[in-house]
Amino acid sequence: MEDEVYEVEKKVEKPGVVFEYYHPAFWKRVSIMVFDALIWALICLGLFIGCRAIVQNTQTYKDNVALLDERKGESGIFLYDAEQKRYVDIVSFYNSSDVASSVERIGLKKGIETFFTYIGSVTDDTTEQKIRDEYDTFRLSVKTDNLNYFVKNDSDEIVENLTANFTIKQFNENVYKYYVDNYAQGYFLQKTPNVLEINKYFSNMLFFVECPIALIVSYSLYYLAVPLILKRGKLTLGRLLFKTGLVDSRVLSVSWKRYLVRFCIMFCGEIVLSIFTFGIPLIISFTMMAFTKKKQNFHDYMLGIEEVDYSESRIFLSLEEASGESIKKAPDFRQK
């Protein structure tokens, strides 16, 4: 069955003029969405990088970085990486360096011992002794094939179990590195003054300043400012490329007021809400676009907006622009 078209009949004493409108094919609408999303993502990424650079250059941010670096440098479980120009945990440092396992063991044991002394200096002797006791308990509990990595000697001292024939690398991976990753770094975060607050500050800047600004500004620039500039059919670059536009119930270009309402519903009701609901609003909207009779997504359905292919016609801004032609709209569009 051939696709139906909409006729526009002139209400003046002149020969009738026919304008053909079609719903764009589903693949074309999906292509537009993907193309627009990629352009928006690039804009968002650029704004995020710029916003992050501005935040990181504020004095408050620099002071927090300097204080955290000072704490890390004193702790013993962080080392300065000259290539990355920042402090990294001692495990990551040795994992990325090409040194012998024996050198790693010396560095790890020294770092852990320095960490205990550091914890005592920023808390109290009781806390330091508690953490040391927990470390001893941990070492005695580590096993492979029911063989302990550490045992107590005749003097009741905890020593490496050399009779088990474990390699130095096994000691490093299963004891020292494991302890730093799963215990020491947690103690550093909890017990060291200001560290937890500094990390919360960095997280707040990322999730409540940098990301929202980049998201909102980029989305507004691309999905609001661009269509208001390319006002005939409220085009994005994707719609311009594939020659599709938005029309209202009179088959005229959507007014800026209605488009502004559409933008608010789309951004607040679908994009933002999807962040907190695992994308459910976007899934519903996409499903409506795929299966409803008029192929409208949620925001267009709410406002009576339809997307049309104007490759063989023209979208008018007003009836006056069409030289007094009044547009009579058929019950629904068909896909081309």
BAVEXTI-996955 format. One record per residue (C-alpha): residue number from 0; residue in one letter; z, y, x. Coordinates in steps of 0.2 Angstrom, whole numbers, plus 5000, padded with zeros to 4 digits. Each point is the difference from the previous one (the first is absolute). Layout:
BEGIN
pos / code / Z / Y / X
NUM / A / Z / Y / X
...
// end
This chain:
BEGIN
pos / code / Z / Y / X
0 / M / 5000 / 5000 / 5000
1 / E / 4995 / 5017 / 5007
2 / D / 5013 / 5013 / 5003
3 / E / 5002 / 5013 / 4986
4 / V / 4999 / 5019 / 5005
5 / Y / 5007 / 5015 / 4992
6 / E / 4988 / 5013 / 4992
7 / V / 5003 / 5018 / 4999
8 / E / 4991 / 5009 / 4986
9 / K / 4996 / 5018 / 5000
10 / K / 5006 / 5010 / 4985
11 / V / 4987 / 5013 / 5002
12 / E / 4982 / 5000 / 4994
13 / K / 4993 / 4993 / 5016
14 / P / 4995 / 4983 / 5005
15 / G / 5015 / 4988 / 5003
16 / V / 5006 / 4997 / 5018
17 / V / 5008 / 4983 / 5004
18 / F / 5013 / 4998 / 5014
19 / E / 5004 / 4983 / 5006
20 / Y / 5018 / 4995 / 5005
21 / Y / 5006 / 4983 / 5005
22 / H / 5016 / 4993 / 5006
23 / P / 4998 / 4996 / 5018
24 / A / 5000 / 4982 / 5005
25 / F / 5017 / 4992 / 5004
26 / W / 4995 / 4997 / 5018
27 / K / 4996 / 5018 / 5002
28 / R / 5016 / 5006 / 4993
29 / V / 5010 / 4989 / 5012
30 / S / 4989 / 5006 / 5014
31 / I / 5004 / 5018 / 4996
32 / M / 5019 / 4996 / 4999
33 / V / 4999 / 4991 / 5017
34 / F / 4990 / 5014 / 5008
35 / D / 5012 / 5014 / 4993
36 / A / 5015 / 4990 / 5005
37 / L / 4994 / 4999 / 5018
38 / I / 4996 / 5018 / 5001
39 / W / 5017 / 5004 / 4993
40 / A / 5009 / 4988 / 5012
41 / L / 4992 / 5009 / 5015
42 / I / 5005 / 5017 / 4994
43 / C / 5018 / 4993 / 4996
44 / L / 5001 / 4993 / 5018
45 / G / 4994 / 5016 / 5008
46 / L / 5013 / 5010 / 4990
47 / F / 5014 / 4987 / 5004
48 / I / 4996 / 5001 / 5019
49 / G / 5001 / 5019 / 4998
50 / C / 5015 / 5001 / 4990
51 / R / 5009 / 4988 / 5011
52 / A / 4996 / 5010 / 5015
53 / I / 5007 / 5016 / 4992
54 / V / 5016 / 4990 / 4995
55 / Q / 5002 / 4993 / 5018
56 / N / 4998 / 5017 / 5008
57 / T / 5014 / 5008 / 4990
58 / Q / 5016 / 5003 / 5010
59 / T / 5011 / 4989 / 4989
60 / Y / 4989 / 4985 / 5002
61 / K / 4999 / 5003 / 5019
62 / D / 5019 / 5001 / 5001
63 / N / 5002 / 4984 / 4991
64 / V / 4987 / 4991 / 5011
65 / A / 5009 / 5007 / 5016
66 / L / 5017 / 4994 / 4993
67 / L / 4994 / 4983 / 4995
68 / D / 4991 / 4998 / 5017
69 / E / 5017 / 5004 / 5009
70 / R / 5009 / 4987 / 4990
71 / K / 4987 / 4987 / 5004
72 / G / 4999 / 5004 / 5018
73 / E / 5019 / 4998 / 5002
74 / S / 5001 / 4984 / 4989
75 / G / 4992 / 4988 / 5013
76 / I / 4990 / 4991 / 4987
77 / F / 4986 / 5013 / 5000
78 / L / 4988 / 5004 / 5015
79 / Y / 4988 / 5014 / 5002
80 / D / 4982 / 4995 / 4999
81 / A / 4990 / 5012 / 5011
82 / E / 4983 / 4995 / 4992
83 / Q / 5006 / 5003 / 4982
84 / K / 5011 / 5014 / 5006
85 / R / 5015 / 4995 / 4989
86 / Y / 5015 / 4988 / 5000
87 / V / 4997 / 4982 / 4994
88 / D / 5012 / 4986 / 4998
89 / I / 5003 / 4989 / 5015
90 / V / 4992 / 4985 / 4992
91 / S / 4983 / 5009 / 4996
92 / F / 5001 / 5008 / 5017
93 / Y / 5000 / 4983 / 5009
94 / N / 4988 / 4992 / 4988
95 / S / 4987 / 5013 / 5004
96 / S / 5003 / 4999 / 5019
97 / D / 4994 / 4988 / 5013
98 / V / 5016 / 4995 / 5009
99 / A / 5008 / 4983 / 5004
100 / S / 5012 / 4992 / 4988
101 / S / 5014 / 5001 / 5014
102 / V / 4997 / 5019 / 5000
103 / E / 5001 / 5000 / 4981
104 / R / 5016 / 4990 / 5000
105 / I / 5009 / 5012 / 5012
106 / G / 4994 / 5015 / 4990
107 / L / 5005 / 4993 / 4983
108 / K / 5017 / 4995 / 5006
109 / K / 5003 / 5017 / 5008
110 / G / 4994 / 5009 / 4984
111 / I / 5012 / 4990 / 4989
112 / E / 5015 / 5003 / 5012
113 / T / 4996 / 5018 / 5000
114 / F / 4999 / 5000 / 4981
115 / F / 5017 / 4993 / 4999
116 / T / 5007 / 5014 / 5011
117 / Y / 4990 / 5013 / 4991
118 / I / 5007 / 4994 / 4983
119 / G / 5018 / 5002 / 5007
120 / S / 4996 / 5018 / 5006
121 / V / 4994 / 5006 / 4983
122 / T / 5012 / 4990 / 4989
123 / D / 5016 / 4992 / 5006
124 / D / 5006 / 4985 / 5011
125 / T / 5004 / 4990 / 4984
126 / T / 4982 / 5001 / 4994
127 / E / 4993 / 4996 / 5017
128 / Q / 5011 / 4984 / 5002
129 / K / 4995 / 4995 / 4982
130 / I / 4981 / 5001 / 5004
131 / R / 5003 / 4991 / 5017
132 / D / 5009 / 4986 / 4991
133 / E / 4986 / 4998 / 4987
134 / Y / 4988 / 4999 / 5015
135 / D / 5010 / 4986 / 5008
136 / T / 5000 / 4991 / 4983
137 / F / 4981 / 5002 / 4998
138 / R / 4997 / 4994 / 5018
139 / L / 5010 / 4984 / 4997
140 / S / 4991 / 4997 / 4984
141 / V / 4982 / 5000 / 5006
142 / K / 4992 / 4983 / 5002
143 / T / 4984 / 4991 / 5002
144 / D / 4998 / 4982 / 4997
145 / N / 5019 / 5000 / 4998
146 / L / 5003 / 5006 / 5017
147 / N / 5010 / 5016 / 5003
148 / Y / 4993 / 5014 / 5010
149 / F / 5018 / 5005 / 5005
150 / V / 5016 / 4991 / 5003
151 / K / 5017 / 5004 / 5006
152 / N / 5005 / 4995 / 5017
153 / D / 5017 / 4994 / 5007
154 / S / 5006 / 5018 / 5001
155 / D / 4995 / 5002 / 4981
156 / E / 4986 / 5012 / 5005
157 / I / 4984 / 5000 / 4991
158 / V / 4986 / 4995 / 5011
159 / E / 4982 / 4994 / 4999
160 / N / 4998 / 4982 / 4997
161 / L / 4990 / 4995 / 5015
162 / T / 5001 / 4982 / 4997
163 / A / 4989 / 5001 / 4984
164 / N / 4985 / 5005 / 5011
165 / F / 4995 / 5015 / 4989
166 / T / 4987 / 5011 / 5009
167 / I / 5004 / 5018 / 5003
168 / K / 4987 / 5005 / 4987
169 / Q / 5009 / 4990 / 4987
170 / F / 5016 / 5009 / 5004
171 / N / 4991 / 5017 / 4999
172 / E / 4992 / 4996 / 4983
173 / N / 5013 / 4990 / 4991
174 / V / 5016 / 5009 / 5006
175 / Y / 4998 / 5017 / 5008
176 / K / 4985 / 5007 / 4991
177 / Y / 5005 / 4992 / 4983
178 / Y / 5017 / 5008 / 5002
179 / V / 4993 / 5018 / 5004
180 / D / 4988 / 4999 / 4985
181 / N / 5012 / 4992 / 4987
182 / Y / 5017 / 5007 / 5005
183 / A / 5000 / 5014 / 5013
184 / Q / 4988 / 5011 / 4992
185 / G / 5009 / 4999 / 4984
186 / Y / 5016 / 5005 / 5008
187 / F / 4991 / 5014 / 5009
188 / L / 4994 / 5007 / 4983
189 / Q / 5017 / 4998 / 4991
190 / K / 5013 / 5004 / 5014
191 / T / 4991 / 5014 / 5010
192 / P / 5004 / 5017 / 4994
193 / N / 4986 / 5009 / 4991
194 / V / 4987 / 4986 / 5002
195 / L / 5000 / 4995 / 4982
196 / E / 4999 / 5018 / 4994
197 / I / 4986 / 5003 / 5012
198 / N / 4990 / 4985 / 4994
199 / K / 5003 / 5005 / 4982
200 / Y / 4993 / 5018 / 5004
201 / F / 4984 / 4992 / 5007
202 / S / 4998 / 4989 / 4985
203 / N / 5003 / 5015 / 4988
204 / M / 4987 / 5010 / 5009
205 / L / 4988 / 4986 / 4999
206 / F / 5002 / 4995 / 4982
207 / F / 5005 / 5016 / 4992
208 / V / 4990 / 5013 / 5010
209 / E / 4986 / 4994 / 5010
210 / C / 4993 / 4986 / 4989
211 / P / 5002 / 5010 / 4983
212 / I / 4992 / 5016 / 5007
213 / A / 4985 / 4990 / 5007
214 / L / 4998 / 4990 / 4984
215 / I / 5002 / 5015 / 4988
216 / V / 4989 / 5012 / 5010
217 / S / 4986 / 4988 / 5004
218 / Y / 4999 / 4994 / 4982
219 / S / 5000 / 5017 / 4993
220 / L / 4987 / 5006 / 5012
221 / Y / 4988 / 4985 / 4997
222 / Y / 5003 / 4996 / 4982
223 / L / 5004 / 5017 / 4993
224 / A / 4992 / 5014 / 5011
225 / V / 4984 / 4991 / 5003
226 / P / 4996 / 4996 / 4982
227 / L / 5004 / 5018 / 4995
228 / I / 4988 / 5006 / 5013
229 / L / 4987 / 4988 / 4995
230 / K / 5003 / 5004 / 4982
231 / R / 4985 / 4993 / 4991
232 / G / 5006 / 4983 / 4995
233 / K / 5016 / 5002 / 5011
234 / L / 4993 / 4991 / 5015
235 / T / 5008 / 4993 / 5015
236 / L / 4990 / 4995 / 5015
237 / G / 4998 / 4983 / 4993
238 / R / 4994 / 5005 / 4983
239 / L / 4988 / 5013 / 5009
240 / L / 4993 / 4986 / 5010
241 / F / 4997 / 4988 / 4986
242 / K / 4996 / 5013 / 4987
243 / T / 5013 / 4997 / 4987
244 / G / 5011 / 5013 / 4992
245 / L / 5013 / 5003 / 4987
246 / V / 4996 / 5006 / 4982
247 / D / 5012 / 5003 / 4985
248 / S / 4998 / 4995 / 4982
249 / R / 4986 / 5013 / 4997
250 / V / 4990 / 4993 / 5015
251 / L / 5003 / 5016 / 5010
252 / S / 5008 / 5001 / 5017
253 / V / 5019 / 4999 / 4999
254 / S / 5009 / 5016 / 5000
255 / W / 5011 / 5005 / 5015
256 / K / 5015 / 5000 / 4988
257 / R / 4997 / 4982 / 4994
258 / Y / 4996 / 4994 / 5018
259 / L / 5016 / 5008 / 5006
260 / V / 5010 / 4989 / 4987
261 / R / 4990 / 4985 / 5005
262 / F / 5005 / 5003 / 5018
263 / C / 5018 / 5001 / 4995
264 / I / 4999 / 4984 / 4990
265 / M / 4991 / 4991 / 5014
266 / F / 5011 / 5006 / 5014
267 / C / 5017 / 5000 / 4992
268 / G / 4997 / 4986 / 4987
269 / E / 4990 / 4988 / 5011
270 / I / 5001 / 5003 / 5018
271 / V / 5019 / 5006 / 5002
272 / L / 5006 / 4987 / 4987
273 / S / 4991 / 4986 / 5008
274 / I / 5010 / 5003 / 5016
275 / F / 5015 / 4995 / 4991
276 / T / 4993 / 4987 / 4988
277 / F / 4989 / 4989 / 5013
278 / G / 4984 / 5008 / 4994
279 / I / 5001 / 4995 / 4982
280 / P / 4994 / 5017 / 4992
281 / L / 4984 / 4999 / 5012
282 / I / 4997 / 4982 / 4995
283 / I / 5001 / 5004 / 4982
284 / S / 4988 / 5015 / 5002
285 / F / 4988 / 4990 / 5010
286 / T / 5000 / 4986 / 4987
287 / M / 4997 / 5013 / 4986
288 / M / 4985 / 5006 / 5010
289 / A / 4993 / 4983 / 5002
290 / F / 5002 / 4993 / 4983
291 / T / 5002 / 5013 / 4987
292 / K / 4985 / 5005 / 4989
293 / K / 4997 / 5017 / 5007
294 / K / 5005 / 4995 / 5018
295 / Q / 5013 / 5013 / 5001
296 / N / 5015 / 4999 / 5011
297 / F / 5017 / 5005 / 4993
298 / H / 5000 / 5019 / 5004
299 / D / 4982 / 5002 / 4993
300 / Y / 5005 / 4990 / 4985
301 / M / 5014 / 5011 / 4996
302 / L / 4989 / 5016 / 5001
303 / G / 4984 / 4994 / 4993
304 / I / 4991 / 5001 / 5016
305 / E / 4985 / 4989 / 5005
306 / E / 4991 / 4997 / 5016
307 / V / 4981 / 5002 / 4999
308 / D / 4985 / 4997 / 5011
309 / Y / 4990 / 5016 / 5001
310 / S / 4986 / 4994 / 5012
311 / E / 4987 / 5002 / 4986
312 / S / 5008 / 5015 / 4991
313 / R / 5012 / 5015 / 5003
314 / I / 5018 / 5003 / 4995
315 / F / 5002 / 5017 / 4991
316 / L / 5015 / 5011 / 5002
317 / S / 4998 / 5007 / 4982
318 / L / 4989 / 5000 / 4985
319 / E / 4994 / 5018 / 5004
320 / E / 4994 / 4994 / 5017
321 / A / 4989 / 4987 / 4991
322 / S / 4991 / 5014 / 4991
323 / G / 5010 / 4998 / 4984
324 / E / 4997 / 4981 / 4999
325 / S / 5014 / 4991 / 4991
326 / I / 5003 / 4983 / 5006
327 / K / 5002 / 4985 / 4988
328 / K / 5010 / 4986 / 5008
329 / A / 4996 / 4982 / 4995
330 / P / 5015 / 4988 / 4998
331 / D / 5001 / 4994 / 5018
332 / F / 4991 / 4999 / 5016
333 / R / 4991 / 4985 / 5008
334 / Q / 5000 / 4995 / 5018
335 / K / 4983 / 5004 / 5009
// end
